Structure formats: C-alpha cells, structure tokens
Amino acid sequence: MSKSTINAPQGATGGGESQRYPLDAFRFCPRCGHDQLGREQERAIRCGVCGFLFFFNTAAASAAFIFHQDQLILCVRARDPGRDKLDLPGGFQEYDETIEQGLQREIREELNIETGDFSYLCSAPNDYLYAGVLYKVTDVFFTCTARTISTIRPADDVAGYILANPLEVNPEEFAFQSTRQAFQHLLSAHGVRSATSVDGIA
C-alpha cells in the first residue's frame, strides 16, 4: 500500500528539515515485516496482513517558569529544534514518572538547582520536529521558585541561561509556540501584557 507524506501544520519547528508524522516514518509492519501498513483513525497504523495495530499517542512534556526573586531563569537551547533560542527548563516524561517528578528531574539535569512552590499554570499543544519526524506533544507548564542559584550549571541540551525581567522578554525569542502561549498566560495571570502579543491561551 502506497503512503503519502502529510504536510506539517503551521508552528512546526526545525528549519528546512523534511517533516513527517511518525505514521509516515514506518513502511513495514514491525510484527510480520509486510509492507501493508494502512492508516487507522488519525494516529494509528494497522497491518493489512497480520492485523497489528499501533497508536502514536501524544507525548507529554513539562516545563517551568522559574522565578529567582523577581526575575525569570530562561535557558538557551544547545540543539535543534530551536538551537540558540530561548526555552524553559523541562522536557519529556520518562516511563512511570508523574509530571511533577519529571519536571523536577529535568530542572536538576539542565540547571543543577533546587526549586519549590510549584503551581500549575496551563497546558498547550506543541509540534516537536526531531530528526525529520514531527511529534505531537502536550506541554504542561508550571511556575516555581529558586531561592538560590549559587549551584546553577547549564547541562544536557541547555547551552546557557539568562536572568530576565518578565516584562522585557520578547515571546518571539522562545523556540516553541506552546511556550509563547504559556508566557502570555503567565503575564495575563499577573494582569500584565507584553509588548508583543501571541495568539493562544488567554
């Protein structure tokens, strides 16, 4: 069965990379090896020979707006997608983690600081283009605080960090649309709007 590539929606990142949904990255059935894979609903493939069915479910990721005193700790991405753009500490959930556990792990891995006073902010859909495959992700955003940053050390996929007044941050400098939306939500929650508005959560 022939397969066609789906055009990626607006908001996908990754520059000039070829953009494919996970469904389009598979030609042969992983169970029987035949090339009779077909679409099942919007996010699944089914083998026409052995009946193998696999769902490509939305991935879960978490991120945090970390406040140190009255400033935000923002990361600079070390890798694509969005290399050299601003990002929040966070990342994808590992197996059997809660959202909160995964976020605290990511913060320690990426910045080597301890945080507390976590509060849920919002969630937003995101398109994450990696190695030519477009992953559908639901990003969950929190706010939290870091009392001290004396141990801060960028690592993993973080090239560096900045301390920024939230009112002076241009949301267009964030790597992902979901983060821009969450940032506007953050400002709205505090009764403030930035100079550059982004359509999304309000």
N, C-alpha and C positions, 0 to 999 in steps of 0.2 A: 504494500500500500504506500503510495507516494505521500510525502508530508511536505507542508509548506511552512515557511517561517512567518511568525506573527510579527507585525510591526510593533515596536516598543512604544508605550504611551509616553506622553509628554511628562517630563520630570525625571526620566531615567538618566543616570549619570554614567560617565565613563568615556567621554570624548568620542573618538571615532571608532571605537571597538564595534565589532559585529554584535548585534543584540539579539539574543534568542531566549525564549522562555525555556524552562527546564524540560517541558514536554518535547520541544524541538531538538533537544540535545541527544535523544535516545532514538536509535533506529532499530535495534534488535532487542527482542524480549530477553530480560535477564534470567528467566527461568528455562525457556526451551530453545532460545537462540534464533527463532524465526524472525523474519522482518515484516511481520503482520501486525504491527502496533497501530492502534487507532485511538482517536480521542474519545474519552468517556466523560461527559459533562464538560466543564470548563477547565478543570485542574487535575485530570486523571488520564492515564493511558491504560488500555486493555489489549491483551494479545488475542488476535483472532484465531489462533491455533490452540493454545492451552488455557486461555481464559484468565491469565494472570492480570490482576488489577492493582494499580499503584496510584495513590493520590499524592500530588505535590502540594502539600498544605502550606499555608502562610507561615513563615518563620517568625519567631518572637525575639525582639531585641529591646534593650533598656538603656536609658541614658539619663544623666543628671545635670541640672543647673546647680553647680556647687558655688555657694557663697562663702567667701572669706572676708569677714567684716562686711563692707558694703560693695565689694567687688566680686565679679564672676570669674571663675577659673575656666578658661577656654583652652582647648587643645588645638594644635596644628597637626593635621594628618600627615603621616610619613609615607603613605602609599595610596595608590588609586583603589577605589574611586575617590576622587576629590583630593588628590595629593596637594599639599601646601594650603588647603583651605581650612577654615575653622570648623571645629567639631566639638561635641561634648564627650566627656569620658563615659564609656559604656561599650556595649557590644552584644553579640548574640548569646542566647542562653545555652548552657551545656545541658546534657541529659540529666533529668531528675533534679534540676535546680528550680527554686522559686525565682520569680522576677527579682525580688529583693536580694536574695543570695547572689544571683548572677551579677547584679549591678555592683554590689559591694566588692565582689571578686575583681570585676573589671576595673574599678577605680583603684584598687590596690595594685593590680598588674600594670596599669597605664601611668599612674601618678605616684604610687607609693605613699599615699596619705590615708588617714582615718577620717571618716565622716559620720555624721549623725543627724538627728532631727529630720528624717526623711518624710516627705509629704508628696502624695500623688498629685501630679499636675494635669496631664492629659495623655491621649494616645493619638497616633496619626499613621496612616499607611505610607509606605516608602517603597521605592524601586531601587534595588541594590544590584548594580551591574558588576560582576566579577568574573574574570577570565572568559568574557564573551557570553555569559549566561545571566539572564535577568531574573533575580529572585524577588518575589513578593514578600514584603516584611511588614509586620505591625510593630512600630516603635512605641514604647511606653516611657513616658517622661516623668521625672520626679524633681523636686527641689530638695536640697540638703545643705548642710553647713560643714565647714572645715575650720576648727578652732585654731589649728596651727598648720603651717605649710613648710616647716623647717626641714622636713624629710622629703619634700617633693622631688621626684626624679622621673622625667619622661622616659617611657619604655614601651615595648611592644610595637603597636602601629602609631605611636604618638612621637612626632619629631620634636615638639616643644610645647610650651604653654604661654599664655598671656593672662594678666590680670586686667580686667576691663570694667569700666563703669557701664552697667547695662544700657543706659540711655545713649551711650556713644558707640554702641555696636551696630554695624550695618548688617541686617539679616541676610543680605545678598552674599555676604562673605562666608556663610555657612555652606558646607558641602552638599547638604541634603535638604530637599523641600520640606520633609517632615520636621526637621529641626527649625526651619524658618517659621513654620506654622506654630510650633510649640513655643518659640521665642515670643511671637506676637501674643500668644495666650498668656505667657508669663507677664508681659508688660500690661496686658489688659486686666489681669488679676490684681495688679497693683495700681490700676487706674491711670496708666500711662501708655502712650502710643509713641513708637519710634518714628523718625522722620521718613523711613521707608517702610510702607505697609505691604504685607503679603496676604493674598487671599488664602483663607483656610479657617482654622478654628478661631472663634471669636467669643 
